């Protein structure tokens, strides 16, 4: 999972340009709440063909990227 791919998925979900999203961008700044996070994660699960169990608080897009990458490494 690359940052660009994740940024595109988030942008599609909230209706913004992916170029506006940076790794340090906080979910709160994008208007993303916990329900949005779960919905984005469910979309990623379908795309990646794996289950992602959220077991930590994620505040930025970079945190989310690290979380997904860590989960993918654990399942490899």
N, C-alpha and C positions, 0 to 999 in steps of 0.2 A: 504494500500500500504506500503510495507516494503522497506527499503533501498536496500536490496538484489534483490528484484524484479525489482526495478527501474534501478539498476546498470546493471542487465542482459539485460533489454530492450535497454538501451543506448549502451552497449557493442555489442549487435547484430546489432544495427543500424550503428555503426561506424567500426565494425570489429576488436575489441580488446578483451582481456580477462577481464571479469568482475572484477577479483581480482585487476586489475590496477586502478579501480575506487574507490575513497574514497568520503566521504561526502564533504570534503573541496576541492575536485578537481574542478578547474575552467573549464567551458565549453571551453574557449579559449585554455587551455592546452590540451584538447582532440581534438581540431580542429573542434569543434561544433559551427556552426553559427546559426543565427536566423531561417533560413530555416530548418536546421536539428532539431532545437528545436520544430518547428511547426510539422514536420513530426513525431517526437517521441511522441508529445502530441496527434496527431491524432491516432496513434497506441494505445496509452493508452486509449483514448476515446472509441475505438472499444472494447478493452479488458475489460474495466470497465463498459461499457454500459452507459456512462454519458458524458455530454459535459463539456469540460474544456476551459474556456475563459481566455486567458493570459492577465492579466491586470496589470502586474508589470514586472520589469526587473529582470531576473534571471541570476546570474553569476556563481553559483556553483551547483553541483549535490545536495548538501544539501538544497539549496534554492529551487530547483525544487521539491524535496521531500516534503518540508514544504508546498509549493504551492499546490501540488496535494492533500496532506492530508487535508489542509484547505478547499479546494473546495469540497472534499468528505464529510467532516463534515457538511458543509453548506447545502448540498443536502440531508443529512440524515433526 
